[in-house]
Every structure is written in structure tokens, then in C-alpha cells.
């Protein structure tokens, strides 16, 4: 199999070392095996995405010496693809409108003594039990997200086992039920990360997904969506994250130094890329243990 990989940043800020590490790994995997490296801009977050950040992403990748193949794909130009998939799931009775706010979900979880899951509380299924008439009436008057009914989705597959392959962990059973009824379309965006990335990877023919281990768990949900929408399942390579001297993973919200900061400080891009490729992080940074 000739690999096709991708780097898919969100234009919500400047790239940092963690982005450079991930892009290099995806780029080099494709080049090492005579494959293609694609660039996708995930720009459907209306509150945070900025066109100016797209320009900076391209500038940073070129500075690092990375070249991508083909045209850049923008999620904002693929909204019809997401809407079509959502309608298909609606037609199968596999999604439902959710009117809950984050505060309401947190309060209900706290009242039921349920444990939080991942980055937030596991959705307790409040709106899943609404009848058709109530859903229709509320949907006409209130903003709402669309959630995947994971139980119904798994039942629709007739109990067929779902598995996926990670380069380090091997073949794994998919356990999407552990993540509850995830959001597929947000109140303020036409598709969630789960739906958009699953559809985009299939549409672009991505054979190997190279991404951070922080997204490892998401693959359980993506594997279910692939089965429901009859999409191919790529191989996954989840790499360790870069952390700072305090052990925190690099993030825009934590003010992680950007590639632009390093460039302005006189960093040599070829030397930086060589260090990252060899697993030698710049002073003050290291690879996390997991």
C-alpha cells in the first residue's frame, strides 16, 4: 500500500513545536514509503478560525522545509459533505437533537454521581428520551446539537465486531460506547471534529493517520462512524506529545512558544527539523512518556 498521510491543523493560532513534530512525522512517513502528504485546514470553528492564521500555517510549514502534495483542502468548502452524512444518519434514526447546555449536562452528571470522562462529563442521554413531537417542537424554537445514539448505532450493525489497528498497540476492539452519545454537529458549527475528520480522511483517501496520542481515544468513535457510513478504515500512528519543563503538553491556550517565535529568535529551520526527526527536543522540552 502506497501511503497517503495528512496534516490537518485548525487555523486558531500560530503553530508550535508540537504541530511541527506531528507534521514532520506525517510528512516523513509518506516520503519514506513513496507516498503522498496532504494538507487540510480544519476551519469550521466560527468563533476561533481566522484566515490570517491559515497564512501563518503555510509560512511555518514552508519555513520547516515541508512540501505538501495537491491542492489544500478546506473544511469550510466541504459543508455539503457533512450535511449529507448527517442526513443519512438521521434517516436511519441514529442521531437525535440535543438541547442541553454544558452547564445543564454538568449539573445532571453531578446529581447522578456519575464520573467525568475525558475532557468533560459523559453525556447522560437526557434528550435521547424525548418523543418525536417534543423534538420537533423544540427544534423549531431552540438551538440544538445533533448527537449520535451510540446504542442504536451499534445495534444497527448487528453485533459485528469493530476493530482498528494502531502502529504501537496493534489490533484493538473499538469501544465507542465508553464515550457516550457524542456530538456530531454542534449548535454553532455544521460538524464536530468526529464527523468531519472521519469523512475528510475517507474522501481524501488517507491510508495512514499520523496524529498525537491525545487523540487515541477518539479513534473508537471514528471507527463506529466508518462502519455506519461504509467508509474505509485507515491505519493509525499515534505519536507521543511534546511537553514543557513542567510536564505540560504544548497548547495554544497555555501560551506555548510558536514557530514564529523561534524564527524571530534566529532558529535555523533545518537544524530544528533535524533535531525533531531524531527525537532530540530543544532545551526545555521533551517527549511525554505516554
Short mmCIF file of the C-alpha atoms (twelve columns), coordinates in Angstrom:
data_MODEL
# 
_entry.id   MODEL 
# 
loop_
_atom_site.group_PDB 
_atom_site.id 
_atom_site.type_symbol 
_atom_site.label_atom_id 
_atom_site.label_alt_id 
_atom_site.label_comp_id 
_atom_site.label_asym_id 
_atom_site.label_seq_id 
_atom_site.Cartn_x 
_atom_site.Cartn_y 
_atom_site.Cartn_z 
_atom_site.pdbx_PDB_model_num 
ATOM 1   C CA . UNK A 1   0.000   0.000  0.000  1 
ATOM 2   C CA . UNK A 2   1.390   3.384  -1.037 1 
ATOM 3   C CA . UNK A 3   0.630   5.613  1.953  1 
ATOM 4   C CA . UNK A 4   -1.294  8.837  1.947  1 
ATOM 5   C CA . UNK A 5   -0.924  10.919 5.118  1 
ATOM 6   C CA . UNK A 6   -2.118  14.362 6.100  1 
ATOM 7   C CA . UNK A 7   -1.508  17.275 8.422  1 
ATOM 8   C CA . UNK A 8   -4.774  18.907 9.463  1 
ATOM 9   C CA . UNK A 9   -4.291  21.983 11.676 1 
ATOM 10  C CA . UNK A 10  -7.044  24.320 12.846 1 
ATOM 11  C CA . UNK A 11  -6.361  27.986 11.997 1 
ATOM 12  C CA . UNK A 12  -6.991  29.186 15.533 1 
ATOM 13  C CA . UNK A 13  -3.461  30.382 16.273 1 
ATOM 14  C CA . UNK A 14  0.182   30.022 15.286 1 
ATOM 15  C CA . UNK A 15  1.804   26.596 15.052 1 
ATOM 16  C CA . UNK A 16  4.095   25.484 17.892 1 
ATOM 17  C CA . UNK A 17  6.690   22.737 18.311 1 
ATOM 18  C CA . UNK A 18  4.036   20.086 18.851 1 
ATOM 19  C CA . UNK A 19  2.472   20.887 15.488 1 
ATOM 20  C CA . UNK A 20  5.898   20.833 13.819 1 
ATOM 21  C CA . UNK A 21  6.627   17.404 15.319 1 
ATOM 22  C CA . UNK A 22  3.332   15.958 14.116 1 
ATOM 23  C CA . UNK A 23  3.648   17.467 10.639 1 
ATOM 24  C CA . UNK A 24  7.198   16.165 10.259 1 
ATOM 25  C CA . UNK A 25  6.202   12.657 11.280 1 
ATOM 26  C CA . UNK A 26  3.286   12.556 8.831  1 
ATOM 27  C CA . UNK A 27  5.356   14.091 6.043  1 
ATOM 28  C CA . UNK A 28  8.347   11.795 6.542  1 
ATOM 29  C CA . UNK A 29  6.239   8.637  6.804  1 
ATOM 30  C CA . UNK A 30  4.716   9.364  3.401  1 
ATOM 31  C CA . UNK A 31  8.004   10.326 1.787  1 
ATOM 32  C CA . UNK A 32  9.858   7.328  3.212  1 
ATOM 33  C CA . UNK A 33  7.397   4.977  1.537  1 
ATOM 34  C CA . UNK A 34  6.967   6.870  -1.732 1 
ATOM 35  C CA . UNK A 35  3.531   8.190  -0.766 1 
ATOM 36  C CA . UNK A 36  1.688   11.495 -0.613 1 
ATOM 37  C CA . UNK A 37  1.466   14.085 2.140  1 
ATOM 38  C CA . UNK A 38  -1.690  16.215 2.104  1 
ATOM 39  C CA . UNK A 39  -2.606  19.426 3.874  1 
ATOM 40  C CA . UNK A 40  -6.102  20.041 5.215  1 
ATOM 41  C CA . UNK A 41  -7.214  23.187 7.031  1 
ATOM 42  C CA . UNK A 42  -9.891  22.469 9.646  1 
ATOM 43  C CA . UNK A 43  -11.556 25.864 9.613  1 
ATOM 44  C CA . UNK A 44  -15.177 25.340 10.637 1 
ATOM 45  C CA . UNK A 45  -14.966 26.719 14.172 1 
ATOM 46  C CA . UNK A 46  -16.738 30.064 13.653 1 
ATOM 47  C CA . UNK A 47  -15.598 31.520 16.939 1 
ATOM 48  C CA . UNK A 48  -11.875 30.846 16.602 1 
ATOM 49  C CA . UNK A 49  -10.824 30.169 12.994 1 
ATOM 50  C CA . UNK A 50  -9.064  33.077 11.273 1 
ATOM 51  C CA . UNK A 51  -7.929  33.426 7.658  1 
ATOM 52  C CA . UNK A 52  -4.751  35.150 8.870  1 
ATOM 53  C CA . UNK A 53  -3.785  32.019 10.753 1 
ATOM 54  C CA . UNK A 54  -4.036  29.989 7.534  1 
ATOM 55  C CA . UNK A 55  -1.347  32.197 6.033  1 
ATOM 56  C CA . UNK A 56  0.849   31.711 9.081  1 
ATOM 57  C CA . UNK A 57  0.423   27.922 8.937  1 
ATOM 58  C CA . UNK A 58  1.620   27.843 5.337  1 
ATOM 59  C CA . UNK A 59  4.507   30.162 6.216  1 
ATOM 60  C CA . UNK A 60  5.595   27.921 9.086  1 
ATOM 61  C CA . UNK A 61  5.443   24.701 7.052  1 
ATOM 62  C CA . UNK A 62  7.463   26.234 4.232  1 
ATOM 63  C CA . UNK A 63  9.988   27.538 6.775  1 
ATOM 64  C CA . UNK A 64  10.392  23.993 8.087  1 
ATOM 65  C CA . UNK A 65  11.026  22.739 4.560  1 
ATOM 66  C CA . UNK A 66  7.825   20.706 4.275  1 
ATOM 67  C CA . UNK A 67  6.101   20.377 0.917  1 
ATOM 68  C CA . UNK A 68  2.582   19.013 0.534  1 
ATOM 69  C CA . UNK A 69  1.012   17.317 -2.459 1 
ATOM 70  C CA . UNK A 70  -2.014  18.532 -4.392 1 
ATOM 71  C CA . UNK A 71  -4.413  21.301 -3.513 1 
ATOM 72  C CA . UNK A 72  -5.002  22.372 0.072  1 
ATOM 73  C CA . UNK A 73  -8.374  21.149 1.322  1 
ATOM 74  C CA . UNK A 74  -10.505 23.467 3.456  1 
ATOM 75  C CA . UNK A 75  -13.244 22.052 5.642  1 
ATOM 76  C CA . UNK A 76  -15.296 25.207 5.155  1 
ATOM 77  C CA . UNK A 77  -15.674 24.171 1.500  1 
ATOM 78  C CA . UNK A 78  -16.970 20.708 2.416  1 
ATOM 79  C CA . UNK A 79  -20.102 21.539 4.386  1 
ATOM 80  C CA . UNK A 80  -22.348 19.715 1.922  1 
ATOM 81  C CA . UNK A 81  -20.404 16.517 2.588  1 
ATOM 82  C CA . UNK A 82  -21.029 16.798 6.327  1 
ATOM 83  C CA . UNK A 83  -24.708 17.688 5.876  1 
ATOM 84  C CA . UNK A 84  -25.256 14.712 3.581  1 
ATOM 85  C CA . UNK A 85  -23.704 12.301 6.083  1 
ATOM 86  C CA . UNK A 86  -25.735 13.759 8.951  1 
ATOM 87  C CA . UNK A 87  -28.949 13.388 6.930  1 
ATOM 88  C CA . UNK A 88  -28.063 9.783  6.243  1 
ATOM 89  C CA . UNK A 89  -27.671 9.111  9.947  1 
ATOM 90  C CA . UNK A 90  -30.913 10.964 10.679 1 
ATOM 91  C CA . UNK A 91  -32.683 8.771  8.138  1 
ATOM 92  C CA . UNK A 92  -31.503 5.705  9.984  1 
ATOM 93  C CA . UNK A 93  -32.716 7.045  13.327 1 
ATOM 94  C CA . UNK A 94  -29.152 7.078  14.641 1 
ATOM 95  C CA . UNK A 95  -28.909 10.712 15.765 1 
ATOM 96  C CA . UNK A 96  -31.106 12.982 17.828 1 
ATOM 97  C CA . UNK A 97  -31.256 16.712 18.586 1 
ATOM 98  C CA . UNK A 98  -29.790 17.771 21.920 1 
ATOM 99  C CA . UNK A 99  -30.918 21.000 23.550 1 
ATOM 100 C CA . UNK A 100 -28.803 20.757 26.709 1 
ATOM 101 C CA . UNK A 101 -26.238 23.372 27.637 1 
ATOM 102 C CA . UNK A 102 -22.878 22.379 29.083 1 
ATOM 103 C CA . UNK A 103 -23.975 23.677 32.476 1 
ATOM 104 C CA . UNK A 104 -27.133 21.554 32.387 1 
ATOM 105 C CA . UNK A 105 -25.159 18.449 31.452 1 
ATOM 106 C CA . UNK A 106 -22.640 19.038 34.229 1 
ATOM 107 C CA . UNK A 107 -25.413 19.578 36.776 1 
ATOM 108 C CA . UNK A 108 -27.200 16.385 35.799 1 
ATOM 109 C CA . UNK A 109 -23.999 14.367 35.893 1 
ATOM 110 C CA . UNK A 110 -23.151 15.790 39.331 1 
ATOM 111 C CA . UNK A 111 -26.626 14.963 40.620 1 
ATOM 112 C CA . UNK A 112 -26.334 11.375 39.443 1 
ATOM 113 C CA . UNK A 113 -22.837 10.990 40.917 1 
ATOM 114 C CA . UNK A 114 -21.539 9.899  37.513 1 
ATOM 115 C CA . UNK A 115 -17.822 10.230 36.971 1 
ATOM 116 C CA . UNK A 116 -16.486 12.697 34.399 1 
ATOM 117 C CA . UNK A 117 -14.991 11.201 31.273 1 
ATOM 118 C CA . UNK A 118 -12.061 12.585 29.304 1 
ATOM 119 C CA . UNK A 119 -12.199 16.367 28.947 1 
ATOM 120 C CA . UNK A 120 -15.701 16.647 30.345 1 
ATOM 121 C CA . UNK A 121 -18.662 14.772 31.771 1 
ATOM 122 C CA . UNK A 122 -20.086 11.841 29.846 1 
ATOM 123 C CA . UNK A 123 -23.423 12.906 28.382 1 
ATOM 124 C CA . UNK A 124 -26.215 11.193 30.352 1 
ATOM 125 C CA . UNK A 125 -28.604 10.902 27.375 1 
ATOM 126 C CA . UNK A 126 -31.119 13.488 28.580 1 
ATOM 127 C CA . UNK A 127 -32.536 14.356 25.157 1 
ATOM 128 C CA . UNK A 128 -32.434 10.795 23.841 1 
ATOM 129 C CA . UNK A 129 -35.729 10.032 25.570 1 
ATOM 130 C CA . UNK A 130 -37.675 12.955 24.086 1 
ATOM 131 C CA . UNK A 131 -40.578 11.905 21.903 1 
ATOM 132 C CA . UNK A 132 -40.816 12.865 18.201 1 
ATOM 133 C CA . UNK A 133 -43.385 15.610 18.836 1 
ATOM 134 C CA . UNK A 134 -41.315 17.216 21.589 1 
ATOM 135 C CA . UNK A 135 -38.173 17.062 19.445 1 
ATOM 136 C CA . UNK A 136 -39.878 18.694 16.501 1 
ATOM 137 C CA . UNK A 137 -41.429 21.444 18.605 1 
ATOM 138 C CA . UNK A 138 -38.216 22.224 20.490 1 
ATOM 139 C CA . UNK A 139 -36.045 22.077 17.378 1 
ATOM 140 C CA . UNK A 140 -38.185 24.763 15.766 1 
ATOM 141 C CA . UNK A 141 -37.603 27.148 18.661 1 
ATOM 142 C CA . UNK A 142 -34.266 26.342 20.259 1 
ATOM 143 C CA . UNK A 143 -30.685 25.948 19.046 1 
ATOM 144 C CA . UNK A 144 -29.516 22.362 19.256 1 
ATOM 145 C CA . UNK A 145 -26.668 19.993 18.564 1 
ATOM 146 C CA . UNK A 146 -27.007 16.548 16.981 1 
ATOM 147 C CA . UNK A 147 -25.784 13.574 18.969 1 
ATOM 148 C CA . UNK A 148 -25.052 10.050 17.829 1 
ATOM 149 C CA . UNK A 149 -27.228 7.460  19.561 1 
ATOM 150 C CA . UNK A 150 -24.363 5.066  20.151 1 
ATOM 151 C CA . UNK A 151 -26.560 2.246  21.430 1 
ATOM 152 C CA . UNK A 152 -28.815 2.392  18.373 1 
ATOM 153 C CA . UNK A 153 -25.795 2.738  16.096 1 
ATOM 154 C CA . UNK A 154 -24.124 -0.387 17.462 1 
ATOM 155 C CA . UNK A 155 -27.398 -2.299 17.294 1 
ATOM 156 C CA . UNK A 156 -27.795 -1.316 13.630 1 
ATOM 157 C CA . UNK A 157 -24.550 -3.130 12.848 1 
ATOM 158 C CA . UNK A 158 -25.988 -6.403 14.105 1 
ATOM 159 C CA . UNK A 159 -23.282 -7.070 16.649 1 
ATOM 160 C CA . UNK A 160 -20.469 -7.194 14.105 1 
ATOM 161 C CA . UNK A 161 -17.141 -6.674 15.903 1 
ATOM 162 C CA . UNK A 162 -15.330 -3.434 15.125 1 
ATOM 163 C CA . UNK A 163 -11.560 -3.257 15.276 1 
ATOM 164 C CA . UNK A 164 -8.839  -0.836 14.262 1 
ATOM 165 C CA . UNK A 165 -5.063  -1.006 14.032 1 
ATOM 166 C CA . UNK A 166 -2.612  1.245  15.835 1 
ATOM 167 C CA . UNK A 167 1.051   1.050  14.880 1 
ATOM 168 C CA . UNK A 168 2.158   0.670  18.506 1 
ATOM 169 C CA . UNK A 169 -0.794  -1.077 20.155 1 
ATOM 170 C CA . UNK A 170 -1.710  -3.441 17.322 1 
ATOM 171 C CA . UNK A 171 -5.264  -4.504 16.541 1 
ATOM 172 C CA . UNK A 172 -7.772  -3.162 19.037 1 
ATOM 173 C CA . UNK A 173 -11.516 -3.608 19.572 1 
ATOM 174 C CA . UNK A 174 -13.480 -0.406 19.128 1 
ATOM 175 C CA . UNK A 175 -15.359 0.619  22.289 1 
ATOM 176 C CA . UNK A 176 -17.344 3.709  21.268 1 
ATOM 177 C CA . UNK A 177 -19.957 3.098  23.951 1 
ATOM 178 C CA . UNK A 178 -17.397 4.219  26.533 1 
ATOM 179 C CA . UNK A 179 -17.697 7.777  25.237 1 
ATOM 180 C CA . UNK A 180 -21.462 8.138  25.311 1 
ATOM 181 C CA . UNK A 181 -23.604 9.873  22.716 1 
ATOM 182 C CA . UNK A 182 -21.004 12.158 21.172 1 
ATOM 183 C CA . UNK A 183 -21.872 15.353 19.321 1 
ATOM 184 C CA . UNK A 184 -21.710 15.108 15.519 1 
ATOM 185 C CA . UNK A 185 -22.952 18.628 14.731 1 
ATOM 186 C CA . UNK A 186 -22.607 21.492 17.179 1 
ATOM 187 C CA . UNK A 187 -25.031 24.299 17.815 1 
ATOM 188 C CA . UNK A 188 -22.545 26.749 16.308 1 
ATOM 189 C CA . UNK A 189 -20.811 24.531 13.722 1 
ATOM 190 C CA . UNK A 190 -22.068 22.200 10.973 1 
ATOM 191 C CA . UNK A 191 -19.952 19.262 12.085 1 
ATOM 192 C CA . UNK A 192 -17.952 18.178 15.098 1 
ATOM 193 C CA . UNK A 193 -14.364 17.013 14.918 1 
ATOM 194 C CA . UNK A 194 -15.541 13.390 14.987 1 
ATOM 195 C CA . UNK A 195 -17.777 13.624 11.941 1 
ATOM 196 C CA . UNK A 196 -15.650 15.991 9.869  1 
ATOM 197 C CA . UNK A 197 -12.344 14.196 10.312 1 
ATOM 198 C CA . UNK A 198 -13.868 10.784 9.587  1 
ATOM 199 C CA . UNK A 199 -15.461 11.997 6.363  1 
ATOM 200 C CA . UNK A 200 -12.438 14.024 5.272  1 
ATOM 201 C CA . UNK A 201 -9.946  11.212 5.786  1 
ATOM 202 C CA . UNK A 202 -12.096 8.908  3.664  1 
ATOM 203 C CA . UNK A 203 -12.715 11.497 0.940  1 
ATOM 204 C CA . UNK A 204 -9.007  12.286 0.690  1 
ATOM 205 C CA . UNK A 205 -8.002  8.637  0.611  1 
ATOM 206 C CA . UNK A 206 -5.916  8.863  3.769  1 
ATOM 207 C CA . UNK A 207 -4.364  5.441  4.348  1 
ATOM 208 C CA . UNK A 208 -2.344  6.258  7.471  1 
ATOM 209 C CA . UNK A 209 -3.464  8.775  10.092 1 
ATOM 210 C CA . UNK A 210 -0.453  10.179 11.945 1 
ATOM 211 C CA . UNK A 211 -1.548  12.228 14.954 1 
ATOM 212 C CA . UNK A 212 -0.901  12.781 18.641 1 
ATOM 213 C CA . UNK A 213 -1.673  10.206 21.293 1 
ATOM 214 C CA . UNK A 214 -4.104  12.706 22.826 1 
ATOM 215 C CA . UNK A 215 -6.473  11.716 20.003 1 
ATOM 216 C CA . UNK A 216 -6.032  7.968  20.506 1 
ATOM 217 C CA . UNK A 217 -9.369  7.529  22.280 1 
ATOM 218 C CA . UNK A 218 -11.259 9.383  19.535 1 
ATOM 219 C CA . UNK A 219 -10.476 6.539  17.175 1 
ATOM 220 C CA . UNK A 220 -13.042 4.332  18.912 1 
ATOM 221 C CA . UNK A 221 -15.765 6.780  17.854 1 
ATOM 222 C CA . UNK A 222 -14.298 7.261  14.370 1 
ATOM 223 C CA . UNK A 223 -14.280 3.524  13.782 1 
ATOM 224 C CA . UNK A 224 -18.014 3.369  14.537 1 
ATOM 225 C CA . UNK A 225 -18.726 6.232  12.140 1 
ATOM 226 C CA . UNK A 226 -16.698 4.497  9.440  1 
ATOM 227 C CA . UNK A 227 -18.841 1.394  9.827  1 
ATOM 228 C CA . UNK A 228 -22.120 3.338  9.806  1 
ATOM 229 C CA . UNK A 229 -21.191 5.352  6.715  1 
ATOM 230 C CA . UNK A 230 -19.433 2.474  4.935  1 
ATOM 231 C CA . UNK A 231 -16.068 4.200  4.847  1 
ATOM 232 C CA . UNK A 232 -12.608 2.607  4.791  1 
ATOM 233 C CA . UNK A 233 -10.583 2.374  7.980  1 
ATOM 234 C CA . UNK A 234 -7.044  3.749  7.763  1 
ATOM 235 C CA . UNK A 235 -4.131  2.559  9.849  1 
ATOM 236 C CA . UNK A 236 -3.331  4.797  12.821 1 
ATOM 237 C CA . UNK A 237 0.000   6.042  14.155 1 
ATOM 238 C CA . UNK A 238 -0.413  7.904  17.453 1 
ATOM 239 C CA . UNK A 239 2.807   9.603  18.421 1 
ATOM 240 C CA . UNK A 240 3.877   10.876 21.860 1 
ATOM 241 C CA . UNK A 241 3.399   14.542 22.678 1 
ATOM 242 C CA . UNK A 242 5.991   17.183 23.361 1 
ATOM 243 C CA . UNK A 243 5.811   18.619 26.881 1 
ATOM 244 C CA . UNK A 244 7.468   21.597 28.513 1 
ATOM 245 C CA . UNK A 245 9.752   21.635 31.554 1 
ATOM 246 C CA . UNK A 246 6.709   21.408 33.835 1 
ATOM 247 C CA . UNK A 247 5.374   18.352 32.027 1 
ATOM 248 C CA . UNK A 248 2.520   20.208 30.346 1 
ATOM 249 C CA . UNK A 249 1.684   19.327 26.769 1 
ATOM 250 C CA . UNK A 250 2.128   22.207 24.386 1 
ATOM 251 C CA . UNK A 251 -1.084  24.088 23.671 1 
ATOM 252 C CA . UNK A 252 -2.086  27.440 22.242 1 
ATOM 253 C CA . UNK A 253 -4.149  28.177 25.327 1 
ATOM 254 C CA . UNK A 254 -1.069  27.731 27.543 1 
ATOM 255 C CA . UNK A 255 0.935   30.210 25.516 1 
ATOM 256 C CA . UNK A 256 3.338   27.662 24.069 1 
ATOM 257 C CA . UNK A 257 6.191   29.305 22.116 1 
ATOM 258 C CA . UNK A 258 5.306   29.371 18.438 1 
ATOM 259 C CA . UNK A 259 7.412   28.547 15.414 1 
ATOM 260 C CA . UNK A 260 7.231   32.253 14.594 1 
ATOM 261 C CA . UNK A 261 8.823   32.976 17.992 1 
ATOM 262 C CA . UNK A 262 11.637  30.548 17.214 1 
ATOM 263 C CA . UNK A 263 12.089  32.018 13.743 1 
ATOM 264 C CA . UNK A 264 12.258  35.543 15.121 1 
ATOM 265 C CA . UNK A 265 14.828  34.382 17.675 1 
ATOM 266 C CA . UNK A 266 17.069  33.211 14.848 1 
ATOM 267 C CA . UNK A 267 16.441  29.457 14.955 1 
ATOM 268 C CA . UNK A 268 17.757  27.504 11.993 1 
ATOM 269 C CA . UNK A 269 14.796  25.592 10.484 1 
ATOM 270 C CA . UNK A 270 16.917  22.793 9.003  1 
ATOM 271 C CA . UNK A 271 18.615  22.224 12.361 1 
ATOM 272 C CA . UNK A 272 15.292  22.322 14.211 1 
ATOM 273 C CA . UNK A 273 13.730  19.823 11.808 1 
ATOM 274 C CA . UNK A 274 16.742  17.523 12.103 1 
ATOM 275 C CA . UNK A 275 16.569  17.598 15.905 1 
ATOM 276 C CA . UNK A 276 12.859  16.820 15.911 1 
ATOM 277 C CA . UNK A 277 13.311  13.990 13.422 1 
ATOM 278 C CA . UNK A 278 15.939  12.425 15.657 1 
ATOM 279 C CA . UNK A 279 13.744  12.788 18.746 1 
ATOM 280 C CA . UNK A 280 16.059  15.381 20.303 1 
ATOM 281 C CA . UNK A 281 13.824  18.140 21.553 1 
ATOM 282 C CA . UNK A 282 15.042  21.721 22.041 1 
ATOM 283 C CA . UNK A 283 16.196  22.679 25.532 1 
ATOM 284 C CA . UNK A 284 13.299  22.813 27.976 1 
ATOM 285 C CA . UNK A 285 11.169  20.323 26.047 1 
ATOM 286 C CA . UNK A 286 10.863  16.546 25.987 1 
ATOM 287 C CA . UNK A 287 8.623   13.757 24.771 1 
ATOM 288 C CA . UNK A 288 5.964   12.639 27.215 1 
ATOM 289 C CA . UNK A 289 6.108   9.060  28.457 1 
ATOM 290 C CA . UNK A 290 2.622   8.328  27.130 1 
# 
